Amino acid sequence: MTALLTIEDLVVSYPKKGFRAAPFRALKGVSLDIRPGETMGLVGESGSGKTTLGRAVLGLAPVESGSIRFDGREISGLSRRERRALSSDIQVVFQDPYSSLNPSMTIGSILSEPLSARGVSESDARGRVAELLDDVGLPSDAAQRRARDFSGGQRQRIAIARALALEPRLVVCDEPVSALDLTTQARVLDLFIEIQERTGVAYLFISHDLSVVRHVSHRVAVMYHGEIVEVGNGDQVTARPVHPYTQRLFMAAPVPHPRRQEVRRVERRRLIDAQRTPSETTSAAAL
Amino acid sequence: MTEYAAAPVVAPTLARQSLFRRLLRNPVAVAALAFLAVVAVVAVVGRWIAPVDPTLSSLQLVVADPSAAHPLGGDSAGRDVLSRLLSATQISIAGALLALVVALLVGVVGGLIAGYYGGLFDTVSSWLTAIVMALPAIVVLLAARAALGPSIWVSMAIFGVLLSPAFFRLVHVSVRAVRDELYVDAARVAGLSDARIIGRHILGVVRAPIIIQSAVLLGIAIAVQSGLEFLGLGDQAVPTWGGMLNDGFAQIYRAPVLMLWPSLAIGLTSMALVLVANAARDELERSAPRARARRPPAAGSDTRVDRPAMILHPDDRRTSALDTDVLLRVRNLVVAYDREGEGSTEVVKGVDLEVRRGEVHGLIGESGSGKTQTAFAILGLLSSGGHIEAGSIEFAGDRLDEGGEGSYARVRGRRIAYVPQEPMSNLDPSFTIGSQLVEPMRVVLGLSRGEARSRALALLERVGIPDPAHAFAAYPHEISGGMAQRVLIAGAVSCDPELVIADEPTTALDVTVQAEVLDLLRDLQRERGMAVLIVTHNFGVVADLCDRVSVMQSGRIVESGPVDAIFDHPEHEYTCSLLGAILEDGDARKPLESHKEITR
């Protein structure tokens, strides 16, 4: 099966403030591929560059070098006009369901906006909006209401519906459940999986939470300081990680059970001690 | 999750009504608007309802007193004052409007383009704006008159350009703020053209401030224009308010009343414009969302229902081994927030909670469950409008809720300490870490500067900060979020409290940092034997730290007991659903089968 999205040796830099300051390299040569219908989980801590990678795929981050190919076609460095044509293929669901919906617009106009931008007639768009709301499990009268009438989970459903409006082949999901409550989070994740099984859409699923990524991802990539340090099948990366950083990440997440967490805590301390010793000897040697 | 998650729901329905409709409920604004409406009508039809030709001179009318035919008398050239006033309105208002339109065109369009695209245009236009703002308007207008002649239209157009920075800066700032909103990114990804994004998503945000600014600038334009004419620098051929004022001033000893009419027209119009702008700003500010973090959640109804019994698990081996002396006892606590208009909303609806000496007690619940409000009530830190409606809070035998602010102040920081959720926003950016640690110790413990300093350094070292002396001298922005949380923990334990209330202390931190901070909290708690009430939504944190847990749902505690009992034999339906939603135990998703071809 050929890849839907291929990222090769991608470098993204942001200019730093100040005269002649060296730019900040958010991504330092990242390579990754996503197959059609696949969920690629992307885990990392704040500042690891995972969000930047998602924004680069969406054309919202400045690509310095490397390539991003979608369906065999280079999509980094497209003009705004060319990029717009790609909007039916690549879509996004952001983390914050509060700021990703315009507070002054009705849900109906938020959802029909991408459709009317492509010249879909108003009545067709209305029909499609009803369909979309049904797909994400919201009542059809939601179209007349505004974002503030909805809870976080419902807003995230609206954001998902907006992403699906143009029937994309890839959706970049940037921490889509991090702002949600536990029970809502589980339901929204199941919605993501259900939609994927029905439509065959691929996800680049960004999260800081290993257990969330484990739940939705076929494969998982781990980012650390702008680089991908480990890629593999979901179960392997999230339960038997190989890279020292992934191991630390895995051990750091507290198990929601008191006695098992006690065991995990001891294991974590042991791992950190084991990892510290070799690195300290090397740094001592370097001095 | 975080409490702010529920906040936007409370946004008053007020915000939805149009600004204009809301202004109609403000008596001052109604009066000002009514006056402006009269001025507008006169400006349109004034020339035709004028009884006499405003330029017609008559010798009998020179500084004539009011009469039936000429209700306001005549001016120094024998022209009818009422007719002149009526026709002058049109020209004066039109001139001011011209200045406004020019300022709007230049400022708003420039601000939108510069703010949205940034880059070279932004740099150049911001420079030009700064230069225009530095120019003294009157001097420029005088120079323009000298070069281009006394036309009111030319000078008002130039004045419009001079006013445009006011709009440019306003629009620029607003657009820059909105441009980074996720919904603008989402619109870009959705394939909307820039023009459409600006029109639909950005212009709406700046519309109201532009209208307010317009009213203010219109008043300024009228004043400046009249000023120029009063100095005799306007076009003498047409009647204007400023021109009439000039004429009246010349006759101030013969007919002082001549000055009254144009003065009233100028003064009242400018005042009405400013009043309307002020009222509009007040209305907008009233509906603007207040600080997010402390907003009361919009939980539930305010009808008090009989409290369903809380499920209380008996002590097990682990908890009965601990001290059973109750340090904090909360009984039937009801916290309510005043609603705009009438009544109040209960966010905590009868909470019973006991924290024993030296135990770690977890208060777990979802957003809007009232867990943070309960914590704030114990600390006496409810945000404005919030109050304890019923119940009692007893700390080490003393009633905190009865003694007013004083009884809280006696224990807060001394015997009860607080670790907040957002470490960065809880450190004052303008003071060093050291001074923020030293100050409370000097006040509370009465230490000298030197003693407090050495104690602070020891604490910083204790909470695991690698270079305490360096951190002591650093400002909050120079340290990471994890370090900031360690500093706040150091601050919380600095005065040897008996109880630490930690509100989601690790939610804002990365998971590896969270693990370290949890270790630190556990170690400090054991070392000092203090009690900890930890508010969280994370069962992992509860499992890691807590001895006993209380589960909170919609303002009530539904189940409470030793941590093992809650995890192993949850009884309440809600606790079961929370534990069932945990993903950790689930199977990982299988890799995509390569032979299965997915068709759309």
Interface residues (C-beta under 8 A of the other chain):
Chain A: M1 R35 P36 G37 E38 T39 E45 S46 L58 G59 L60 R80 R84 A85 L86 S87 S88 I90 Q91 V92 F94 Q95 D96 Y98 S99 S100 L101 N102 P103 S104 M105 E113 P114 A117 R118 R146 R148 D149 S151 G152 A159 R162 A165 L166 E167 R169 A179 L180 D181 L182 T183 T184 Q185 A186 L189 I193 T199 G200 H208 D209 L210 S211 V212 R214 H215 V216 S217 H218 R219 N233 G234 D235 T238 A239 R248 L249 M251 A252 A253 P254 V255 P256 H257 P258 R259 R260 Q261 R265 R268
Chain B: M1 T2 A5 A6 P8 V9 A11 R16 E181 L182 Y183 D185 A186 A187 R188 V189 A190 G191 L192 S193 D194 R196 R200 H201 G204 V205 E366 S367 G481 D510 V511 T512 V513 Q514 A515 L518 D519 H537 N538 F539 G540 V541 V542 A543 D544 C546 V563 D564 F567 S577 L578 L579 A581 I582 L583 E584 G586 D587 A588 R589 K590 P591 L592 S594 E597 I598 T599 R600
